[in-house]
Amino acid sequence: MQPGIQLYAYWKSRIEEMGRIRTAWFTTFNLDIGFFEKYILSALLGMDARDMSRPEDYEVISNALHDQHPNEHLDVRVFYDARALVSTGKPKLTTVDLHAIDPQLLDNQFAGGVFHPKVALFENDRGQFWLLTGSFNMTLSGWARNRECFFLQPIEDAENATAVHDFFSRLVTLSNLESTAVLQRLRKQKGVIAPSWKFHSSLNDSFWLDALRKKGQTEQLRIWSPYFSEHLSDVIAHLQTRGWNAIQVIPATNELQKIRIEAENYKAAKEHVQFMREDVTGVDPDVFVHAKVWLTSNAVAIGSWNMTQAGMNLSDGGGNNIEAGVVIGLSAAERQSIEKTVTLSALHNPTCCDTSEINDEDETAVASRSFVVDLLLDWEQRHVRLLSPDFESLRARIPGTSSITIPGLGQLPVSRWKERQSIQSFEMRFLNDRFFTVKDEQGQVVYQGYMRERGLSFRPVNGYQNLSDCMMSWMDETPERHSEWQVVNYSGEVIDGIETNRTIDLQTHNYQGWFNTFYALECLKKSISEARKSDERDARLRKIGRVVPGNISEIKKHLMNEQLKVTTSFSENGIYLWFIISKFNTIIDYYNRSIKIEDEFIEPLMLPEKELKQLLQTKYDYSIRQINQWTAFVNERLS
């Protein structure tokens, strides 16, 4: 067991040794999305967490998660208990896939339990796999504050590869994911050297206590655990039936140095086991010991198993947790080495917690509700749809005036979710807000989570600050490459301490260069023409219309802003703007005729006809007939 910061430092060093990571799948009970994105995702890409301060930094991660770049994309998934989000409502700054798990949907034996395993699977670009497991949750405390136990080793044999494969396969199926290539690659592991460790989980056929209890070993069992059964004597009796009659229990203490066992429970249990305390001289007594370690004479179990019926999977009536970890065989020398690192003494007259204190500190204490709603945000099609449960099942669970609230669209009755919900008018809101809330008829929250995302290459992440930069970016027909002029299309607000660093109306270039502007618009038209001939016609046209920096919708927005500036004082600049808008409207018309998808049509801009006629009449003494002839001539030439 080590202070958690050593886990993070050790894990980072091992990740660097593994080479380029291709796959990283995690399971956890608690999930702190802010911690995961800043510290774990950044480390997977070789980035320094201390530098994660701007939206651009998190977009680097999202680009690596890009589902359209299979040769370079990083496959990251997090499976967590549906009721155990930390800091619920916190902005999710990347496009990482999160999968909320409802234990009862996996098996009835877990109906009253929680999803509690702490497992990570890593694969590098050479097809090598590693397993990380232990007692740590996906939180800052789990990785940087608590004393935790952990195990990280390569998967080099078929038996463990199969066990890990089967564990994640159950989660993949439950999460409505298609069969993934990574699990197929894992299943093909054919190592011939049997390691000393075996992976066990509640979702596999093998039982971890059977593996821990080996034939011919002594009766000794030593247990480190922070949490204990309220019927501890029953747990001890079960262990004794397995042949462990010399049991030592090392309970963790809370910040008040109390053990999380009620006095009567402790009194009954001490008749059958010896309670011990560990000498942790030099360790801050306020550090939470969260490790779960089960040590025998020739094996040790490291994982998520607390000394409770639910944690040990001994509960009747569907009260078991989903747990996981490894059982490691020990040689005499390895066992002796462990003994040298641990100093124990008898625990006399400990201060026990009362019932209320135990309930307050129970890490698996979650809301009684167990209900998962999965929404999918499709950036290409610009809609959000109900993925699971199906609509009829959802209505059966939360009938009447129940609702789902999503960004931009607000609170929508469940009846609306039979159909897909368009985000066309609120697209930018979803760039940094994918959080949604489900409420029942009484207005009580029954579920909260983050939407999953697809079509990531259609996220309109970057744009230009003004019309001038838009025009200049198109002059070489590669607007997406001019990152030095671009900004992130988030709101100008500070997001949980993350600065957007967006400066408004700072013109890098001057759009009022006649040749440059019209040449840029011709380059835009040329790009549309080339996209029309492409095998990926619709996708390329969609991106020109609303995705790439300097897209048609973005130019339209900047031109509308310019219109507002000249409306009150229409002069030669207004005439020039009229020319640009006229030309731009011909581009919009060409685009709409090319895309042929009604939902992708872009409305043309209104021309300032009244202001133009007034200026031409008063300053240049044009008649209405001359103005009409002039505008008709210009429009013919601009088309």
Secondary structure, DSSP 8 states (H G I E B T S, - for coil): -EEHHHHHHHHHHHHHHH-SEEEEEEEESSB-HHHIIIIIIHHHTT--GGG--SHHHHHHHHHHT-TT-TTT--EEEEEEETT-BTTTT----S--EEEEE-GGGT-GGGTTS-B---EEEEEETTS-EEEEEES--BSHHHHHTSEE-EEEEEE-SHHHHHHHHHHHHHHHHHTT----HHHHHHHT----S--SEEEEETTSSS-HHHHHS-TT--SEEEEEES-B-TTHHHHHHHHHHTT--EEEEEE-B-TTS-BSS-HHHHHHHTTTSEEEEE--TTS-TTS-B---EEEESSEEEEES--BSHHHHT--SSS---B-EEEEEE--HHHHHHHHHH--EEE--S--B--HHHHHHH-TT---S-----EEEEETTTTEEEEEES-HHHHHHHS-TT-EEEETTTEEEEGGGGGS-EE-GGGGGGGGS--EEEEE-TTS-EEEEEE-EEE-GGG---EEESSHHHHHHHTTTT-GGG-GGGEEE-S-SS-BTTB-----SS--SS-S--HHHHHHHHHHHHHHHHHHHTSTTHHHHHHHHHHTSTT-HHHHHHHHHHHHHHHHTS-SHHHHHHHHHHHHHHHHHHHHHHHH--GGG--------HHHHHHHHHHTT---HHHHHHHHHHHHHHH-
